[in-house]
C-alpha cells in the first residue's frame, strides 16, 4: 500500500495548520459562517442537522492497523465512540466540535491521513475494487492507477472549483465491484487484441435526482495517456458544465444535453491540444507508485486447508460465515474476508471504536497489516491464510462482527437520512434496521441468495437506491415520510437503474412490503441459481406490483 513521501506529508501538515487558523477566525467571529463554509468544505467538514460532520479520506479504501487504531482514538476522544463507513470508501464522524477539528486533522496527519477533497466542488476520493490485488479475475491491480489519479488531482489548481463535485472509480477485474458505470468518470483496465494494457473510459454516470449510466467515450486508451486524457475531460467539463443551476451542474447533464458524440469530439479535440509528455506521469514515477503495491510476501501453501475444512464441518455458524463472507484469493491457501458492518438490527456501516481496534488487531496478526473499506460500507481483511480463518472467526465473534451476510438481503447500504443529514426528507437508518430484523434468520437469507437493498433518505441518492436490486427512496409527502420502491437496479457489470414499482408507501409499511416482494421472487424464480435481479429482468415488474398493497387490499383484489 502507498506510504506518504515527504511531499505528501508537507501538504497535509500545511493544510492542517491553515485550517487551524481558519477555525480560530471563525470562533472569534472574524469569519462569518458564509465566509467559513467554502474553507471548511475543502477540509471535509460539513454542518449537518445536529452537529458538524468530518469526512476522512481513505484513498481507494486501503489502510493499515496503525491508521485504524488512530481512527478509533479519534472516535473516542473527539466524537461519540464510533465512525460511519461511507460509499466512497471513507469514514466520517458525526459529532465533532468545531474547536476540536484542527486537533483531529493533526492526529490524522500523524498517521498519513487527511480530509482534503472529501467535500466541495472538486475531485473527491478516488475509489477502487475492494478486492484489488487479490481477485483471481483481475487483469491488473487498479490501485496504482487510483493512486496516480489521486496525486494528479490533489489540490489541482485548475480543478479545485468545478461546477459540482466529481467522482472517479477504477476497476481492473472482469467483474465490476467498483460501480464504475455510475461515476462521473469510470475507468476499467482492459487488454487490447494485441495484448496491450490500457483503459476503457466511461463518462457521465451518476445518481441523484437525475440518474444516468455512464457512456463509453474511449474503448481503449493507452496507459501512458491517462492523465492527459483525464485533463482533457476535466477541461471540457470545467469550461462547459453549468454553474447557473447546481441541480444541472454535474458532468452527466453536460453529456446528456450536448450528446455523447459531440462530447467525445470536444474531449478528443482538447486531448489533441495538450502536450501529453508535460501532463502524463513519466515512467519512473509510474514505476515508483506501482512498487508500493507489489504483492506482499505470501507463504507457499497448499490450496486446501484441513484446519479450515474441519472447522466448517464442526460449526454450522462458521460454515455459514465461510460460505458468504469469504472471497476467493488469487494465491493458493489464502482468502479475503469481508467483515460485515451490518449486524442485524444495527445502523448499517457504523463501527464502534472497540470494533475498529479489534479489526486493527486482526489485520496486524492475520492479514499482513492491511484492511480495505468497501463502497458497500463493510471492511475487508484481504490476505488471510485459510488455516487462520477459524481463529479470525473466533475473534470476530468476540467483537460482535461475525454477521454472515455479505451480499445478502441484510447487507443493506443506507445513507444517514434524517437522523443526521440536514438535506434528508425521510429516515433511512431505522428502515434498514427494521428490514434486517425481518430477514434476521441466517438460513432464510441464504435461501434468498444475493440481493442488494439500498436506501436513500432524499433524492440526492447517497444510499445509491437507483442501483439497488431493491431500491428505497424516502421523501416527504405533506409532512409524512413516504417511501418509493424500485426494482432491478444493478451497479455492476450489467449496470442498470431500477424502475419504480408503484405509489409510495408509509415508512412502517416498508419492511412488510419488502418481505412480500421477496416472497413473490421466491415463487417466481426458476431455481436457487436464479438471483433476484435475474428474475426481475426475466418477468418484469408487473408480478411484483401487488406486493406494495396492504394485505387487506391484496385479499380484496383476489
C-alpha positions as CSV (number, residue, x, y, z in Angstrom):
1,X,0.0,0.0,0.0
2,X,1.1,3.6,-0.6
3,X,3.1,5.4,2.0
4,X,3.2,9.2,2.0
5,X,6.5,10.7,1.0
6,X,7.9,14.0,2.3
7,X,5.9,16.0,-0.3
8,X,2.6,14.4,0.8
9,X,3.5,14.9,4.4
10,X,4.2,18.6,3.9
11,X,1.0,19.2,2.0
12,X,-1.1,17.5,4.8
13,X,0.7,19.3,7.6
14,X,0.4,22.7,5.9
15,X,-3.3,22.2,5.2
16,X,-3.9,21.3,8.8
17,X,-2.1,24.4,10.0
18,X,-4.1,26.6,7.6
19,X,-7.3,25.2,8.8
20,X,-6.4,25.7,12.4
21,X,-6.0,29.4,11.7
22,X,-9.3,29.5,9.8
23,X,-11.2,27.8,12.6
24,X,-9.7,30.3,15.0
25,X,-11.0,33.1,12.9
26,X,-14.5,31.5,12.8
27,X,-14.6,31.0,16.5
28,X,-13.6,34.6,17.3
29,X,-16.1,36.0,14.8
30,X,-13.6,37.3,12.2
31,X,-15.2,34.9,9.7
32,X,-18.9,34.6,9.2
33,X,-20.4,31.2,8.6
34,X,-20.9,32.1,4.9
35,X,-17.3,33.0,4.6
36,X,-16.1,29.9,6.5
37,X,-18.3,27.4,4.6
38,X,-16.0,27.0,1.5
39,X,-13.0,26.8,3.7
40,X,-14.4,24.0,5.9
41,X,-15.7,22.1,2.9
42,X,-12.2,22.0,1.4
43,X,-11.2,20.2,4.6
44,X,-14.1,17.7,4.7
45,X,-16.1,19.5,7.4
46,X,-19.9,19.7,6.9
47,X,-22.5,21.3,9.1
48,X,-25.2,18.7,9.4
49,X,-28.6,18.5,11.1
50,X,-27.4,18.4,14.7
51,X,-23.6,19.0,14.6
52,X,-20.6,19.2,12.4
53,X,-19.5,16.1,10.4
54,X,-16.0,15.4,9.4
55,X,-15.3,13.0,6.5
56,X,-11.9,11.4,6.4
57,X,-10.3,10.3,3.1
58,X,-9.2,6.7,2.7
59,X,-7.9,6.6,-0.8
60,X,-9.3,3.5,-2.7
61,X,-10.3,2.2,0.8
62,X,-6.8,0.9,1.8
63,X,-5.4,1.4,5.3
64,X,-3.3,-0.3,7.9
65,X,-3.7,-1.3,11.6
66,X,-1.9,1.9,12.8
67,X,-4.3,4.1,10.9
68,X,-7.4,2.1,12.0
69,X,-6.3,2.4,15.7
70,X,-5.9,6.2,15.2
71,X,-9.4,6.4,13.8
72,X,-10.6,4.6,16.9
73,X,-8.8,7.0,19.1
74,X,-10.4,9.9,17.3
75,X,-13.8,8.4,17.7
76,X,-13.3,8.1,21.5
77,X,-11.5,11.4,22.1
78,X,-13.5,13.8,19.9
79,X,-16.7,12.0,18.8
80,X,-19.1,9.6,20.4
81,X,-17.1,6.4,20.2
82,X,-18.0,5.4,16.6
83,X,-17.4,6.2,13.0
84,X,-19.5,5.7,9.9
85,X,-18.3,3.9,6.7
86,X,-19.3,5.7,3.5
87,X,-20.0,4.6,-0.1
88,X,-16.8,6.4,-1.2
89,X,-14.7,4.0,1.0
90,X,-14.2,6.8,3.6
91,X,-15.1,7.1,7.2
92,X,-16.9,10.0,8.8
93,X,-17.5,11.3,12.3
94,X,-20.9,12.7,13.0
95,X,-20.4,14.6,16.3
96,X,-17.0,16.5,16.3
97,X,-16.9,20.0,17.9
98,X,-15.7,22.8,15.6
99,X,-12.9,23.8,18.0
100,X,-11.6,20.2,18.0
101,X,-11.4,19.7,14.3
102,X,-7.8,21.1,13.9
103,X,-6.6,18.6,16.5
104,X,-8.4,15.8,14.6
105,X,-6.6,16.8,11.4
106,X,-3.3,16.9,13.2
107,X,-4.0,13.4,14.6
108,X,-4.9,12.2,11.1
109,X,-1.7,13.7,9.7
110,X,0.3,11.7,12.3
111,X,-0.7,8.5,10.5
112,X,-0.6,9.8,6.9
113,X,-4.3,10.6,6.7
114,X,-6.3,13.7,6.0
115,X,-9.8,15.1,5.0
116,X,-8.7,17.0,1.9
117,X,-11.2,16.9,-1.0
118,X,-13.7,14.7,0.7
119,X,-16.2,17.5,0.1
120,X,-16.7,20.6,-2.1
121,X,-16.8,21.0,-5.9
122,X,-13.5,19.2,-6.6
123,X,-12.3,15.7,-7.5
124,X,-13.3,13.6,-4.5
125,X,-11.7,10.4,-3.0
126,X,-10.8,8.0,-5.9
127,X,-12.4,4.6,-5.2
128,X,-11.5,1.1,-6.5
129,X,-12.4,-2.5,-6.2
130,X,-12.0,-3.5,-2.5
131,X,-10.6,-6.9,-3.6
132,X,-7.9,-5.1,-5.7
133,X,-4.6,-7.1,-5.9
134,X,-6.2,-10.3,-4.6
135,X,-9.0,-11.1,-7.0
136,X,-8.4,-14.0,-9.4
137,X,-10.4,-12.3,-12.2
138,X,-8.2,-9.2,-12.1
139,X,-6.3,-8.1,-15.2
140,X,-4.2,-5.7,-13.2
141,X,-4.3,-4.1,-9.7
142,X,-6.3,-0.9,-10.1
143,X,-4.7,0.8,-7.0
144,X,-1.6,2.1,-8.7
145,X,-3.8,3.8,-11.3
146,X,-6.1,5.2,-8.5
147,X,-3.0,6.5,-6.6
148,X,-1.7,8.1,-9.8
149,X,-5.0,9.9,-10.2
150,X,-5.0,10.9,-6.6
151,X,-1.6,12.5,-6.8
152,X,-2.6,14.3,-10.1
153,X,-5.9,15.5,-8.7
154,X,-5.0,16.5,-5.2
155,X,-5.1,20.3,-4.9
156,X,-5.0,20.6,-8.7
157,X,-5.3,24.4,-9.3
158,X,-7.5,24.1,-12.4
159,X,-10.0,21.7,-10.8
160,X,-10.4,22.9,-7.3
161,X,-13.6,24.9,-8.1
162,X,-15.5,22.7,-10.5
163,X,-19.2,23.3,-11.4
164,X,-20.0,20.5,-9.0
165,X,-18.4,17.6,-7.1
166,X,-16.6,15.0,-9.2
167,X,-16.1,11.3,-8.5
168,X,-13.8,8.8,-10.2
169,X,-13.7,5.0,-9.8
170,X,-11.2,2.4,-11.1
171,X,-11.5,-1.4,-11.6
172,X,-9.1,-3.9,-13.0
173,X,-11.3,-7.0,-12.9
174,X,-13.7,-8.8,-15.2
175,X,-16.5,-8.3,-12.6
176,X,-17.1,-4.7,-11.8
177,X,-17.0,-4.4,-8.0
178,X,-16.3,-0.6,-8.0
179,X,-19.6,0.6,-9.7
180,X,-17.6,2.5,-12.4
181,X,-20.7,3.0,-14.6
182,X,-22.4,5.3,-12.0
183,X,-19.4,7.6,-11.6
184,X,-18.5,10.9,-13.3
185,X,-15.6,9.1,-14.7
186,X,-15.4,5.3,-14.6
187,X,-12.1,3.6,-15.6
188,X,-11.8,-0.1,-16.5
189,X,-8.4,-1.7,-17.1
190,X,-8.6,-3.7,-20.3
191,X,-6.4,-5.6,-22.6
192,X,-6.3,-4.9,-26.4
193,X,-6.4,-7.6,-29.0
194,X,-2.6,-7.1,-29.3
195,X,-2.3,-7.8,-25.6
196,X,-1.5,-4.2,-24.5
197,X,-2.9,-3.0,-21.2
198,X,-4.9,0.2,-21.3
199,X,-8.2,1.8,-20.1
200,X,-11.8,1.8,-21.1
201,X,-13.2,5.2,-20.1
202,X,-16.8,5.9,-19.2
203,X,-18.1,9.4,-18.5
204,X,-21.4,10.9,-17.3
205,X,-22.6,8.2,-14.8
206,X,-24.2,9.3,-11.6
207,X,-27.2,9.1,-9.4
208,X,-29.1,11.8,-7.5
209,X,-32.3,13.4,-8.8
210,X,-31.3,12.7,-12.4
211,X,-29.6,9.3,-12.6
212,X,-27.6,8.1,-15.6
213,X,-25.4,5.2,-16.6
214,X,-22.0,6.3,-17.8
215,X,-21.3,6.4,-21.6
216,X,-18.2,4.9,-23.0
217,X,-16.1,7.6,-24.7
218,X,-12.9,5.5,-25.3
219,X,-12.9,1.8,-25.7
220,X,-9.1,1.7,-25.4
221,X,-6.8,4.4,-24.1
222,X,-3.1,3.6,-23.8
223,X,-2.0,3.6,-20.2
224,X,0.7,6.3,-20.8
225,X,-2.0,8.8,-21.9
226,X,-4.2,8.5,-18.8
227,X,-3.6,11.8,-17.1
228,X,-3.7,13.9,-20.3
229,X,-7.0,12.3,-21.3
230,X,-8.4,12.9,-17.8
231,X,-7.2,16.5,-18.0
232,X,-9.0,16.9,-21.4
233,X,-12.2,15.6,-19.9
234,X,-12.0,17.9,-16.9
235,X,-11.2,20.9,-19.0
236,X,-14.3,20.4,-21.2
237,X,-16.4,19.9,-18.1
238,X,-14.9,22.9,-16.3
239,X,-15.5,25.2,-19.3
240,X,-18.9,23.9,-20.4
241,X,-20.5,22.5,-17.2
242,X,-23.4,24.6,-16.0
243,X,-22.8,26.9,-13.0
244,X,-26.2,28.6,-13.0
245,X,-28.1,25.6,-11.5
246,X,-26.5,23.2,-9.1
247,X,-29.1,20.6,-10.0
248,X,-27.8,20.6,-13.6
249,X,-24.1,21.1,-12.9
250,X,-22.8,17.5,-12.9
251,X,-20.9,16.2,-16.0
252,X,-23.7,13.7,-16.6
253,X,-26.0,16.6,-17.5
254,X,-23.5,18.1,-19.9
255,X,-23.0,14.8,-21.6
256,X,-26.8,14.3,-21.8
257,X,-27.5,17.8,-23.1
258,X,-24.9,18.0,-25.8
259,X,-24.9,14.3,-26.7
260,X,-22.3,11.6,-26.3
261,X,-20.8,12.0,-29.8
262,X,-20.3,15.8,-29.5
263,X,-18.9,15.4,-26.0
264,X,-16.4,12.9,-27.3
265,X,-15.4,15.2,-30.1
266,X,-14.8,18.0,-27.6
267,X,-12.6,15.8,-25.4
268,X,-10.6,14.4,-28.3
269,X,-10.0,18.0,-29.6
270,X,-8.8,19.1,-26.2
271,X,-6.7,16.0,-25.8
272,X,-5.0,16.7,-29.1
273,X,-4.1,20.2,-28.0
274,X,-2.4,19.1,-24.8
275,X,1.3,18.5,-24.6
276,X,1.0,14.9,-23.4
277,X,4.5,14.5,-22.0
278,X,4.1,17.5,-19.8
279,X,0.9,16.2,-18.3
280,X,1.3,12.4,-18.2
281,X,3.4,10.9,-15.5
282,X,6.9,9.8,-16.6
283,X,7.7,6.1,-16.5
284,X,9.9,6.4,-13.4
285,X,7.1,7.9,-11.4
286,X,4.6,5.3,-12.6
287,X,7.1,2.6,-11.6
288,X,7.7,4.2,-8.2
289,X,4.0,4.2,-7.4
290,X,3.4,0.7,-8.7
291,X,6.2,-0.6,-6.4
292,X,4.2,0.4,-3.4
293,X,1.5,-2.1,-4.5
294,X,3.8,-5.1,-5.2
295,X,2.3,-8.3,-3.8
296,X,3.1,-8.9,-0.2
297,X,5.3,-11.7,1.0
298,X,2.9,-14.6,0.8
299,X,3.8,-18.0,2.0
300,X,3.7,-21.0,-0.3
301,X,0.7,-23.0,0.9
302,X,-1.5,-25.8,-0.3
303,X,-4.7,-24.7,-2.0
304,X,-6.8,-26.6,0.6
305,X,-6.7,-26.4,4.4
306,X,-7.6,-29.3,6.6
307,X,-8.0,-26.9,9.6
308,X,-10.4,-24.8,7.7
309,X,-12.4,-27.7,6.3
310,X,-12.7,-29.3,9.8
311,X,-13.9,-26.1,11.4
312,X,-16.6,-25.8,8.7
313,X,-17.7,-29.4,9.3
314,X,-17.9,-28.9,13.1
315,X,-19.6,-25.5,13.4
316,X,-22.7,-24.6,11.3
317,X,-22.4,-20.9,12.2
318,X,-18.8,-20.8,11.0
319,X,-19.8,-22.8,7.9
320,X,-22.4,-20.1,7.1
321,X,-19.8,-17.4,7.6
322,X,-17.3,-19.1,5.3
323,X,-20.0,-19.6,2.6
324,X,-21.0,-15.9,2.5
325,X,-18.1,-13.7,3.8
326,X,-15.1,-15.3,2.1
327,X,-13.8,-14.3,-1.3
328,X,-11.5,-16.5,-3.4
329,X,-7.9,-15.3,-3.4
330,X,-5.6,-15.5,-6.3
331,X,-2.8,-17.0,-4.1
332,X,-3.4,-20.7,-3.1
333,X,-4.0,-21.1,0.6
334,X,-5.3,-17.6,1.2
335,X,-8.7,-15.9,1.2
336,X,-10.1,-12.4,1.6
337,X,-12.7,-12.0,4.4
338,X,-15.5,-9.5,4.3
339,X,-16.3,-8.3,7.8
340,X,-19.9,-7.1,7.9
341,X,-20.6,-3.7,9.5
342,X,-24.3,-4.7,9.3
343,X,-25.2,-6.7,12.4
344,X,-28.9,-7.5,12.5
345,X,-30.8,-4.5,13.8
346,X,-27.8,-2.2,14.0
347,X,-27.2,1.0,12.0
348,X,-25.6,-0.1,8.7
349,X,-22.0,1.0,8.3
350,X,-21.3,2.1,11.8
351,X,-18.1,0.9,13.6
352,X,-17.5,1.4,17.3
353,X,-14.0,2.3,18.4
354,X,-13.7,-1.1,20.1
355,X,-14.5,-2.8,16.8
356,X,-12.1,-0.7,15.0
357,X,-9.3,-1.8,17.4
358,X,-10.4,-5.4,17.0
359,X,-10.1,-5.1,13.2
360,X,-6.7,-3.4,13.5
361,X,-5.5,-6.3,15.7
362,X,-6.8,-8.9,13.2
363,X,-5.2,-7.1,10.3
364,X,-1.9,-6.9,12.1
365,X,-1.9,-10.5,13.1
366,X,-3.6,-12.3,10.2
367,X,-3.9,-10.0,7.2
368,X,-0.3,-8.7,6.5
369,X,-1.3,-5.5,8.3
370,X,-3.9,-4.4,5.7
371,X,-7.6,-3.6,5.7
372,X,-10.0,-2.3,3.0
373,X,-13.1,-0.2,3.4
374,X,-15.7,-1.2,0.8
375,X,-18.1,1.0,-1.1
376,X,-20.9,-1.1,0.4
377,X,-19.9,0.0,3.9
378,X,-18.1,-3.1,5.1
379,X,-14.4,-3.9,5.9
380,X,-12.2,-6.5,4.1
381,X,-9.2,-8.4,5.5
382,X,-7.6,-9.1,2.2
383,X,-4.7,-11.5,3.0
384,X,-5.8,-14.3,5.4
385,X,-4.5,-17.8,5.4
386,X,-7.2,-20.4,5.2
387,X,-5.6,-22.1,8.2
388,X,-6.2,-18.9,10.2
389,X,-9.8,-18.3,9.3
390,X,-11.2,-20.2,12.2
391,X,-9.1,-18.1,14.6
392,X,-10.2,-14.9,12.9
393,X,-13.8,-16.1,13.2
394,X,-13.5,-16.6,17.0
395,X,-12.1,-13.1,17.3
396,X,-14.9,-11.6,15.2
397,X,-17.5,-13.4,17.4
398,X,-15.9,-11.8,20.5
399,X,-16.1,-8.4,18.8
400,X,-19.7,-8.8,17.6
401,X,-18.5,-8.7,13.9
402,X,-19.4,-12.3,12.9
403,X,-22.5,-11.5,10.9
404,X,-22.6,-13.8,7.9
405,X,-24.5,-11.6,5.4
406,X,-22.0,-10.3,2.8
407,X,-24.0,-9.7,-0.4
408,X,-27.2,-10.9,1.2
409,X,-30.5,-9.1,1.9
410,X,-29.4,-7.7,5.3
411,X,-26.2,-6.3,3.9
412,X,-28.0,-3.0,3.3
413,X,-26.5,0.2,2.1
414,X,-28.0,3.2,3.8
415,X,-27.3,6.9,3.9
416,X,-27.6,8.7,7.3
417,X,-31.0,10.1,6.5
418,X,-32.9,12.4,8.8
419,X,-31.0,11.1,11.8
420,X,-28.0,13.2,10.8
421,X,-28.4,14.9,7.4
422,X,-30.0,18.3,7.0
423,X,-30.8,17.6,3.4
424,X,-32.7,14.4,4.1
425,X,-36.5,14.3,3.8
426,X,-37.0,10.9,5.5
427,X,-35.3,8.4,7.7
428,X,-33.0,5.7,6.3
429,X,-31.2,4.0,9.2
430,X,-34.4,2.9,11.1
431,X,-35.9,1.5,8.0
432,X,-32.8,-0.5,7.3
433,X,-32.7,-1.8,10.8
434,X,-36.3,-3.0,10.7
435,X,-35.8,-4.7,7.3
436,X,-32.8,-6.6,8.7
437,X,-34.8,-7.8,11.6
438,X,-37.5,-9.2,9.3
439,X,-34.8,-11.2,7.5
440,X,-32.7,-12.0,10.6
441,X,-32.8,-15.8,10.1
442,X,-29.5,-16.8,8.5
443,X,-30.9,-19.8,6.7
444,X,-33.6,-17.7,5.1
445,X,-31.0,-15.2,3.9
446,X,-29.0,-17.9,2.3
447,X,-32.2,-19.3,0.6
448,X,-33.0,-15.9,-0.8
449,X,-29.4,-15.5,-2.2
450,X,-27.6,-12.4,-3.4
451,X,-29.9,-9.4,-3.1
452,X,-28.8,-5.8,-2.6
453,X,-31.1,-3.4,-0.8
454,X,-30.0,0.3,-0.9
455,X,-31.8,3.1,0.9
456,X,-31.6,6.9,0.5
457,X,-33.3,9.5,2.6
458,X,-33.7,12.0,-0.2
459,X,-33.3,12.4,-3.9
460,X,-29.6,13.1,-3.6
461,X,-29.3,9.3,-3.5
462,X,-26.3,9.0,-1.2
463,X,-27.6,5.5,-0.4
464,X,-27.4,4.6,-4.2
465,X,-31.0,3.4,-4.2
466,X,-31.2,3.7,-8.0
467,X,-28.8,0.7,-8.4
468,X,-30.2,-1.5,-5.7
469,X,-31.8,-4.8,-6.6
470,X,-34.4,-3.3,-4.4
471,X,-34.1,0.5,-4.0
472,X,-35.9,2.5,-1.4
473,X,-36.2,6.3,-1.6
474,X,-37.6,8.3,1.3
475,X,-39.4,11.5,0.6
476,X,-41.6,14.0,2.4
477,X,-45.3,13.9,1.3
478,X,-47.3,16.6,3.0
479,X,-45.3,16.3,6.2
480,X,-45.4,12.4,6.2
481,X,-42.4,10.2,5.3
482,X,-43.2,8.3,2.1
483,X,-41.1,5.7,0.5
484,X,-40.8,4.8,-3.2
485,X,-39.7,1.3,-4.1
486,X,-37.7,0.5,-7.2
487,X,-36.6,-2.9,-8.6
488,X,-34.0,-4.0,-11.0
489,X,-31.0,-1.7,-10.3
490,X,-27.5,-3.0,-10.7
491,X,-24.2,-1.1,-10.1
492,X,-22.0,-3.8,-11.6
493,X,-21.2,-5.3,-15.0
494,X,-24.7,-5.1,-16.3
495,X,-25.3,-1.7,-14.8
496,X,-28.9,-0.6,-14.8
497,X,-31.2,1.8,-13.0
498,X,-34.1,0.5,-11.0
499,X,-37.7,1.1,-12.1
500,X,-40.4,2.4,-9.7
501,X,-42.7,-0.3,-8.7
502,X,-45.7,1.9,-7.8
503,X,-47.0,4.6,-5.5
504,X,-45.0,5.4,-2.4
505,X,-45.9,3.8,1.0
506,X,-45.6,4.8,4.6
507,X,-42.4,4.0,6.5
508,X,-44.0,1.5,8.8
509,X,-45.2,-0.5,5.8
510,X,-41.8,-0.8,4.1
511,X,-40.4,-3.9,5.9
512,X,-43.5,-5.9,5.2
513,X,-43.7,-4.8,1.6
514,X,-40.1,-5.9,1.1
515,X,-40.9,-9.2,2.6
516,X,-43.9,-9.6,0.2
517,X,-41.6,-8.6,-2.8
518,X,-39.1,-11.3,-1.7
519,X,-41.9,-13.9,-1.4
520,X,-43.0,-13.1,-5.0
521,X,-39.5,-13.6,-6.2
522,X,-39.1,-17.0,-4.4
523,X,-42.3,-18.1,-6.0
524,X,-41.2,-17.0,-9.5
525,X,-37.6,-17.9,-9.7
526,X,-36.7,-20.9,-11.8
527,X,-34.4,-22.4,-9.1
528,X,-31.9,-21.4,-6.4
529,X,-29.4,-20.3,-9.1
530,X,-31.6,-17.6,-10.4
531,X,-30.9,-14.4,-8.5
532,X,-33.4,-11.7,-7.7
533,X,-32.1,-9.3,-10.3
534,X,-32.3,-12.2,-12.9
535,X,-35.9,-12.9,-12.1
536,X,-36.9,-9.2,-12.3
537,X,-35.2,-8.9,-15.7
538,X,-37.0,-12.1,-16.9
539,X,-40.5,-11.4,-15.7
540,X,-40.7,-7.6,-15.4
541,X,-42.3,-5.5,-12.6
542,X,-45.9,-6.5,-13.0
543,X,-45.9,-9.6,-10.9
544,X,-44.3,-7.6,-8.0
545,X,-46.7,-4.6,-8.0
546,X,-49.4,-6.2,-5.8
547,X,-46.7,-6.5,-3.1
548,X,-47.0,-2.8,-2.4
549,X,-50.6,-3.1,-1.3
550,X,-51.5,-3.8,2.3
551,X,-52.6,-7.4,2.9
552,X,-56.3,-6.4,3.2
553,X,-56.2,-4.8,-0.2
554,X,-54.5,-7.9,-1.7
555,X,-57.2,-10.2,-0.3
556,X,-59.9,-7.9,-1.5
557,X,-58.5,-7.8,-5.0
558,X,-58.3,-11.6,-5.0
